Amino acid sequence: MKYRLLAALAAMCWSSAQADVRGLQIEDLVRMERVGAPLLSPDGKKVLYTVRVTDMEKNRGVTNLWMQDLSKPGKEQRLTTTEASDAEWSPNGDAVYFLSSRSGSSQIWRLPLQGGEAQQVTDLPLDVDNFRLSPKGDRVLFSLAVFHDCKVLQCTTDKLAAQKQQKTTGRIYDRLFVRHWDVWADGRRATLFSAAIGNDGKVQGEPVPLSLTLDGDVPSRPDGDHEEYQFSPDGKTVVFAARIAGKTEAWSTNFDVYQVPADGSALPKNLTADNQAWDTK
Protein backbone atom coordinates (compact mmCIF):
# COMPACT_ATOMS: atom_id res chain seq x y z
CA MET A 1 0.00 0.00 0.00
CA LYS A 2 2.82 2.36 0.94
CA TYR A 3 4.62 1.75 -2.34
CA ARG A 4 1.46 2.35 -4.39
CA LEU A 5 0.94 5.68 -2.56
CA LEU A 6 4.51 6.78 -3.22
CA ALA A 7 4.17 5.83 -6.87
CA ALA A 8 0.96 7.83 -7.16
CA LEU A 9 2.55 10.88 -5.55
CA ALA A 10 5.56 10.62 -7.86
CA ALA A 11 3.28 10.42 -10.89
CA MET A 12 1.37 13.50 -9.74
CA CYS A 13 4.57 15.48 -9.24
CA TRP A 14 5.89 14.43 -12.68
CA SER A 15 2.59 15.39 -14.30
CA SER A 16 2.60 18.80 -12.57
CA ALA A 17 6.19 19.46 -13.62
CA GLN A 18 5.40 18.54 -17.22
CA ALA A 19 2.45 20.96 -17.25
CA ASP A 20 4.79 23.87 -16.36
CA VAL A 21 7.32 23.04 -19.07
CA ARG A 22 6.97 24.51 -22.56
CA GLY A 23 9.21 24.80 -25.54
CA LEU A 24 11.05 27.92 -26.71
CA GLN A 25 8.60 30.21 -28.48
CA ILE A 26 9.29 32.80 -31.19
CA GLU A 27 8.14 35.49 -28.74
CA ASP A 28 10.97 34.44 -26.39
CA LEU A 29 13.52 35.07 -29.12
CA VAL A 30 12.01 38.46 -29.92
CA ARG A 31 12.05 39.52 -26.27
CA MET A 32 15.72 38.65 -25.76
CA GLU A 33 17.96 41.65 -25.15
CA ARG A 34 20.61 42.18 -27.80
CA VAL A 35 23.99 43.61 -26.81
CA GLY A 36 26.11 45.18 -29.54
CA ALA A 37 28.55 47.83 -30.80
CA PRO A 38 31.15 47.59 -27.98
CA LEU A 39 33.54 50.56 -27.94
CA LEU A 40 36.52 50.99 -25.61
CA SER A 41 37.16 54.37 -24.01
CA PRO A 42 40.36 56.21 -25.04
CA ASP A 43 42.12 55.07 -21.84
CA GLY A 44 40.89 51.49 -22.27
CA LYS A 45 39.25 51.41 -18.82
CA LYS A 46 35.59 51.51 -19.84
CA VAL A 47 33.49 50.00 -22.57
CA LEU A 48 30.45 51.58 -24.17
CA TYR A 49 27.81 49.37 -25.75
CA THR A 50 24.20 49.25 -26.87
CA VAL A 51 21.33 47.16 -25.55
CA ARG A 52 18.32 46.61 -27.78
CA VAL A 53 15.00 45.50 -26.31
CA THR A 54 11.70 44.89 -28.07
CA ASP A 55 8.60 46.90 -27.29
CA MET A 56 5.98 44.27 -28.07
CA GLU A 57 3.06 46.68 -27.84
CA LYS A 58 4.59 49.11 -30.35
CA ASN A 59 6.10 46.28 -32.43
CA ARG A 60 9.56 47.88 -32.59
CA GLY A 61 13.01 47.63 -31.13
CA VAL A 62 14.37 50.23 -28.70
CA THR A 63 18.12 50.78 -28.31
CA ASN A 64 19.88 52.50 -25.41
CA LEU A 65 23.47 53.11 -24.33
CA TRP A 66 25.17 51.38 -21.42
CA MET A 67 28.67 51.63 -19.97
CA GLN A 68 30.79 49.15 -18.05
CA ASP A 69 33.78 50.04 -15.89
CA LEU A 70 36.18 47.18 -16.67
CA SER A 71 37.69 47.41 -13.18
CA LYS A 72 34.25 46.77 -11.63
CA PRO A 73 32.70 43.72 -13.34
CA GLY A 74 28.97 43.39 -12.93
CA LYS A 75 28.31 47.07 -12.26
CA GLU A 76 26.86 48.27 -15.54
CA GLN A 77 25.58 51.83 -15.89
CA ARG A 78 22.71 52.79 -18.14
CA LEU A 79 23.48 56.12 -19.81
CA THR A 80 20.28 56.88 -21.73
CA THR A 81 16.58 56.37 -21.13
CA THR A 82 15.50 57.77 -24.50
CA GLU A 83 16.45 55.76 -27.57
CA ALA A 84 20.08 56.30 -28.61
CA SER A 85 22.56 54.66 -30.96
CA ASP A 86 25.72 55.09 -33.06
CA ALA A 87 27.80 56.24 -30.10
CA GLU A 88 31.37 57.59 -30.02
CA TRP A 89 33.70 58.64 -27.21
CA SER A 90 35.05 62.18 -26.95
CA PRO A 91 38.84 62.29 -27.48
CA ASN A 92 39.61 62.47 -23.73
CA GLY A 93 36.80 60.12 -22.69
CA ASP A 94 34.87 62.68 -20.64
CA ALA A 95 31.73 62.51 -22.79
CA VAL A 96 29.79 60.30 -25.18
CA TYR A 97 28.35 61.43 -28.51
CA PHE A 98 25.37 59.58 -29.95
CA LEU A 99 22.38 59.75 -32.29
CA SER A 100 18.91 60.26 -30.87
CA SER A 101 15.49 61.32 -32.13
CA ARG A 102 14.44 62.81 -28.77
CA SER A 103 14.15 66.25 -30.40
CA GLY A 104 11.80 64.96 -33.10
CA SER A 105 14.45 64.09 -35.69
CA SER A 106 17.69 62.11 -35.67
CA GLN A 107 20.43 64.46 -34.43
CA ILE A 108 23.83 64.24 -32.71
CA TRP A 109 23.88 64.64 -28.92
CA ARG A 110 26.65 64.90 -26.32
CA LEU A 111 26.37 63.40 -22.83
CA PRO A 112 28.98 64.53 -20.23
CA LEU A 113 29.94 61.59 -18.04
CA GLN A 114 30.72 63.68 -14.97
CA GLY A 115 27.02 64.47 -14.70
CA GLY A 116 24.36 66.60 -16.33
CA GLU A 117 21.87 66.29 -19.16
CA ALA A 118 22.67 65.45 -22.77
CA GLN A 119 23.25 68.48 -25.01
CA GLN A 120 22.15 68.68 -28.64
CA VAL A 121 25.12 69.13 -30.99
CA THR A 122 23.28 69.37 -34.33
CA ASP A 123 19.93 70.96 -35.09
CA LEU A 124 19.52 70.31 -38.79
CA PRO A 125 16.38 70.26 -40.95
CA LEU A 126 17.23 66.69 -42.03
CA ASP A 127 17.90 63.45 -40.16
CA VAL A 128 21.52 62.56 -39.42
CA ASP A 129 21.98 58.94 -40.51
CA ASN A 130 25.45 58.31 -39.04
CA PHE A 131 28.46 60.33 -37.88
CA ARG A 132 32.08 60.32 -36.78
CA LEU A 133 33.89 62.70 -34.41
CA SER A 134 37.31 64.14 -35.30
CA PRO A 135 40.39 63.07 -33.25
CA LYS A 136 40.47 66.52 -31.61
CA GLY A 137 36.72 66.74 -31.08
CA ASP A 138 36.51 70.05 -32.96
CA ARG A 139 34.76 68.77 -36.08
CA VAL A 140 32.20 66.14 -36.99
CA LEU A 141 31.47 64.17 -40.14
CA PHE A 142 27.94 62.99 -40.83
CA SER A 143 25.80 61.64 -43.63
CA LEU A 144 22.50 63.13 -44.77
CA ALA A 145 20.14 62.06 -47.57
CA VAL A 146 19.92 65.09 -49.89
CA PHE A 147 19.07 65.96 -53.49
CA HIS A 148 22.34 66.66 -55.27
CA ASP A 149 20.97 69.64 -57.16
CA CYS A 150 20.34 71.41 -53.83
CA LYS A 151 22.95 73.84 -52.52
CA VAL A 152 21.53 74.13 -48.99
CA LEU A 153 19.81 71.62 -46.70
CA GLN A 154 16.52 73.50 -46.61
CA CYS A 155 16.18 72.91 -50.35
CA THR A 156 15.93 69.15 -49.77
CA THR A 157 13.37 69.71 -47.00
CA ASP A 158 11.27 71.88 -49.32
CA LYS A 159 11.42 69.32 -52.13
CA LEU A 160 10.28 66.53 -49.84
CA ALA A 161 7.38 68.67 -48.65
CA ALA A 162 6.41 69.39 -52.27
CA GLN A 163 6.47 65.66 -53.08
CA LYS A 164 3.95 64.99 -50.30
CA GLN A 165 1.59 67.56 -51.79
CA GLN A 166 1.53 65.89 -55.20
CA LYS A 167 -1.72 64.11 -56.00
CA THR A 168 -0.04 61.62 -58.32
CA THR A 169 2.07 58.73 -57.00
CA GLY A 170 3.64 57.40 -60.19
CA ARG A 171 7.40 57.60 -60.70
CA ILE A 172 9.72 57.26 -63.68
CA TYR A 173 13.06 55.47 -63.34
CA ASP A 174 15.68 55.46 -66.08
CA ARG A 175 18.31 53.44 -64.22
CA LEU A 176 18.75 50.95 -61.38
CA PHE A 177 18.56 50.83 -58.35
CA VAL A 178 14.92 51.76 -57.97
CA ARG A 179 14.65 50.48 -54.43
CA HIS A 180 16.69 49.20 -51.46
CA TRP A 181 14.79 46.57 -49.50
CA ASP A 182 11.51 48.33 -48.64
CA VAL A 183 12.59 51.91 -49.48
CA TRP A 184 11.98 53.31 -52.96
CA ALA A 185 14.60 55.61 -54.49
CA ASP A 186 13.30 59.18 -54.42
CA GLY A 187 16.25 60.98 -56.01
CA ARG A 188 18.21 61.63 -52.83
CA ARG A 189 21.76 60.41 -52.21
CA ALA A 190 23.48 59.65 -48.91
CA THR A 191 26.00 62.50 -48.80
CA LEU A 192 28.96 63.14 -46.51
CA PHE A 193 29.06 66.51 -44.75
CA SER A 194 31.51 68.19 -42.41
CA ALA A 195 30.97 70.85 -39.76
CA ALA A 196 33.05 72.54 -37.10
CA ILE A 197 32.00 72.32 -33.44
CA GLY A 198 32.01 75.67 -31.65
CA ASN A 199 33.13 76.51 -28.13
CA ASP A 200 29.55 75.99 -26.98
CA GLY A 201 29.73 72.36 -28.15
CA LYS A 202 27.25 72.89 -30.98
CA VAL A 203 27.45 72.83 -34.76
CA GLN A 204 26.59 76.23 -36.19
CA GLY A 205 25.96 77.42 -39.72
CA GLU A 206 25.48 75.41 -42.90
CA PRO A 207 27.48 72.14 -43.02
CA VAL A 208 30.01 71.71 -45.83
CA PRO A 209 29.31 68.89 -48.33
CA LEU A 210 32.30 66.65 -49.08
CA SER A 211 30.82 64.15 -51.57
CA LEU A 212 28.09 66.21 -53.26
CA THR A 213 29.98 66.27 -56.57
CA LEU A 214 30.03 62.46 -56.80
CA ASP A 215 27.18 60.39 -58.22
CA GLY A 216 27.13 57.90 -55.38
CA ASP A 217 26.07 57.25 -51.80
CA VAL A 218 28.43 57.90 -48.88
CA PRO A 219 28.13 55.65 -47.04
CA SER A 220 26.77 53.02 -49.41
CA ARG A 221 23.18 51.82 -49.29
CA PRO A 222 21.45 49.98 -47.81
CA ASP A 223 23.80 48.88 -45.01
CA GLY A 224 26.72 51.32 -45.08
CA ASP A 225 27.68 53.24 -41.93
CA HIS A 226 30.49 55.39 -40.55
CA GLU A 227 32.98 52.57 -41.10
CA GLU A 228 33.13 53.77 -44.74
CA TYR A 229 34.66 57.16 -43.87
CA GLN A 230 37.35 58.35 -41.46
CA PHE A 231 39.42 61.35 -40.35
CA SER A 232 43.18 61.41 -40.70
CA PRO A 233 45.03 61.39 -37.32
CA ASP A 234 45.43 65.19 -37.41
CA GLY A 235 41.77 65.69 -38.31
CA LYS A 236 42.57 67.80 -41.38
CA THR A 237 41.79 65.20 -44.04
CA VAL A 238 38.94 62.81 -44.66
CA VAL A 239 39.02 59.56 -46.61
CA PHE A 240 35.90 57.72 -47.69
CA ALA A 241 34.78 54.89 -49.94
CA ALA A 242 32.28 55.42 -52.74
CA ARG A 243 30.81 53.48 -55.65
CA ILE A 244 29.97 55.71 -58.59
CA ALA A 245 26.42 54.96 -59.67
CA GLY A 246 25.98 55.91 -63.32
CA LYS A 247 24.19 53.20 -65.30
CA THR A 248 26.15 50.29 -63.76
CA GLU A 249 25.50 50.65 -60.01
CA ALA A 250 23.15 47.65 -59.85
CA TRP A 251 25.81 45.18 -61.00
CA SER A 252 29.05 46.93 -59.99
CA THR A 253 30.91 46.08 -56.80
CA ASN A 254 33.78 48.50 -57.39
CA PHE A 255 34.41 50.98 -54.59
CA ASP A 256 37.16 53.60 -54.82
CA VAL A 257 38.83 55.44 -51.97
CA TYR A 258 38.63 59.23 -52.04
CA GLN A 259 40.51 61.90 -50.11
CA VAL A 260 39.20 65.38 -49.36
CA PRO A 261 40.10 68.23 -46.96
CA ALA A 262 37.92 68.08 -43.84
CA ASP A 263 36.83 71.69 -44.34
CA GLY A 264 35.69 71.00 -47.92
CA SER A 265 38.17 73.49 -49.41
CA ALA A 266 38.91 71.18 -52.37
CA LEU A 267 37.10 68.53 -54.40
CA PRO A 268 37.48 64.82 -53.54
CA LYS A 269 40.50 63.10 -55.10
CA ASN A 270 40.21 59.48 -56.21
CA LEU A 271 43.18 57.61 -54.71
CA THR A 272 42.43 54.25 -56.36
CA ALA A 273 41.22 55.22 -59.83
CA ASP A 274 43.80 53.00 -61.56
CA ASN A 275 43.73 50.13 -59.08
CA GLN A 276 40.04 49.44 -58.45
CA ALA A 277 41.21 48.47 -54.97
CA TRP A 278 37.79 47.59 -53.64
CA ASP A 279 36.54 45.64 -56.64
CA THR A 280 35.18 42.33 -55.29
CA LYS A 281 33.85 40.92 -58.55
N, C-alpha and C positions, 0 to 999 in steps of 0.2 A: 504493500500500500504506500509506504514511504517513498519507494523508488518511482512509483507511478506519479505521485504528487510532484516530486522533483522534476520529472520529465515534463509534466504539464507546465510547470512554472518556467522551465527553460524554453519550451516552445513558445510560451506567451511573450517572454522577453525577446526572443529572436524575431518574432512576428512584429513586435513593437519597434524594434530597431530597424527592421526592413522598411517599415512604413515611413520612417523619418529620412531614409536615404533616397536621394534622387541623383540623376546623372547631371553632368555639366550642360547648362542651357546656353543658348546663344546670347541671352540677356546677361549672363554672368561674364561672358567675354567682353561685351560692350561696356559693362560697368567697371571693368578693371582699370585702375589708374595706369597711365603710361608716362614713364619718365624718359626724358630725352634732352638733347642739346647740351651736354655737360661742357662747362667752360671754366678753366682754371683762372684764378685771379693773377694779376701781374707778379705777386710775390709767391705764388704757388701754395698759399696757405688755406685758401677757400675755393670752393667749387660752386658755380652757379648752374642751375639746371631748371628745366620746365617740368611741370606735372600737368597732364591733361586728364580731365574727368569728363564724364558724359552726363549732360543734363537730359534725362529721359523725357521729362515733360515737354521741353522745348526741342527735343530731337536734334541736339547739337553738342559738339565738344567744347569745353571751356579750358583754356590753358592759363596757368599762372606761374610766377617765378618763385623759386625756392633757393636757399643758400645753405651750404653745409661747411662748418668750420672743421677742417680735416684733423685738427688737434683734439676735437671733441666729438668723436663718433656717436651717432644716435641723437644729436641735438640739432635737428634741422630747423631752419627759420624760414617761415613763409614771408616773402617780400611784398607780394601784391594780392589784393582781394578783388580787383577788377581785372578782367582778362588782359593778359600781356604776353608778348612773345618776342623772338628775334633779338635777344639781349646781347649787350656787349659791356665789358668793363671799361671804366675810365682809365687813362694811362697809369695813374698812381693807385688805382684800386679803391678810391674813396667813394665811388658812386657807380651806379648801374644805369645804362641807357637801354631803352626797350621800346617796342611798338605797342600802342594801345589805342583802342577806339573810344575811350572814356569821354572824349570831347565831342563825339559824334562822327568822327572820321578817323582813319588810321594815321596817327602822327607819332613823332619821336618824343619820348619823355625821358627825364633824368631823375633818378631817385638817389638822394644822398644817404649813405649807409650809417652816418653818425646820428641820424635822426631827422625828422621833418617829412613833409609831404613831397610827392613827386611833382616836378616842374615840367611844363610843356616846353619843348625845345623848338618844334616846328608848328606853325599854324598856317598850313597851306590850303588852297581851295580844292586840292586833289588828295587822294589817299596815297600815303607812302607805303610802297609794297615791301621794301627791304632797305637796309642801310648798313653803313660801316663808318666807324669813327676813326679819325686820323690818329697817328701815333702820339701827337702832341695834344690832342683833344681840342684843337682850335678850328677844325673843319670837319664836315660830315659829307659823305657820299650817300646818295639814295636814288632809288629808281621810282619813276612815276610813269603811268600810262598816259601819253599825250598824242595829239595829232601833230605830225611833223611839219605841217604848214603853219603852225601857230608859233608866234614869237614869244608870247607870255602865257603863263599858266591859266589865267582867266579865260583866254580864248578857248581852251579845251573845255572848260566848264560851261561856257556859253554854247558851244557846239553840242555838247551832250544834252543840255536843256532844250535846244532846238529840235534835236532828234526825238525827244519824248513828246513834243507837241505835234509831230507829223501824224497825220491820220492814216497814212499808208505804212505797211510793215515789210513790203518787199525789198530785197537787196540785190544788187548786181555785183558779182565777183568775176574778175578777169584773170585771177591767178590763185593758186593754193598757197598757204592754208586758208580755209574758210572758217575753220573752227578748231579749238583746242578742248578736247573732252566735251564739256557741256557749255562752253562759252564761245559764242559766235564772234568772229573778227568784225570789229566795227570801225576799222581804219586807224586805231591808235596803236602806238608802238611803246613797249617798255623802254624807257629812255633814262640814261644815267645823268644825274645832276650833281652839282657840287655847291656848297654854301659855307661861308665862314660863320663861326659861332662867336658872338660878341661877349663882352665882359659880363653881361647879365645872364649868360648861359643860353641865350636864345638865338635862333637864326633870324636875321632881319634882311629885308629887301628881296628882290627877285633872284632865285637860284640860277646858277650858270649851267646850261646844258653842255655835256661833254660828248654825247654820242648822237646828237640831233641830226648831224649831217650824214649819218650812216643809215642805210635801208636795212635795219635789223633790230632785234630786241636785245636789250642789255638790262638785266640778264635774260637768257633765252627762255622761251615759253615751251611747255607749260610749267616746268618744274625748276627753272633756274632760280638761284638766290644770290646772296652776297659773296658766295664762294667764287663767283665768276668775275669779281673785280677786287682790286686791292690798292692801297697806298704804298708808295715807296717808303723805306725806313725814315727818311727825312720829311715825309708828308707833302713834298712839293710836286710829286708826279703820281699819276694814276695809270695802272695797266688794267685792261679788261679784255674779255673774250667776246667775240661777236661772229655770228654767221650772217653774211649778207644774203638778203632774201631774194630779190629779183624774181625770175620766173622758175628758179630751181630749188627754192627753199624746202619744198615738200619731200624731195629725195636727196638733198645734200646733207652730209654730216660734217662738212668742213668748217671748222672754227679757226679764225685767225686771232692773234694777240695784238692789241693796239696799245699805244702809249700816248698820253696826253697830259699837259700841265694841269695840276689840280685846280688852278684858278680859271681854266678855260681860255687862256690867252693865246692858244694855238689850236689848230685842228688835229684830230687824232692821226697818229702815224702807224701804219701797218708794219709790225715788226716781223711778220712771218709770211709776207706776200709770196715769196718765192719757195717757201718750204712746205706750206700747207701742213703746219706742225700738228694741228688737231684733227686732221682728216682721219676718220675711223672706218672708212669704207673698205 
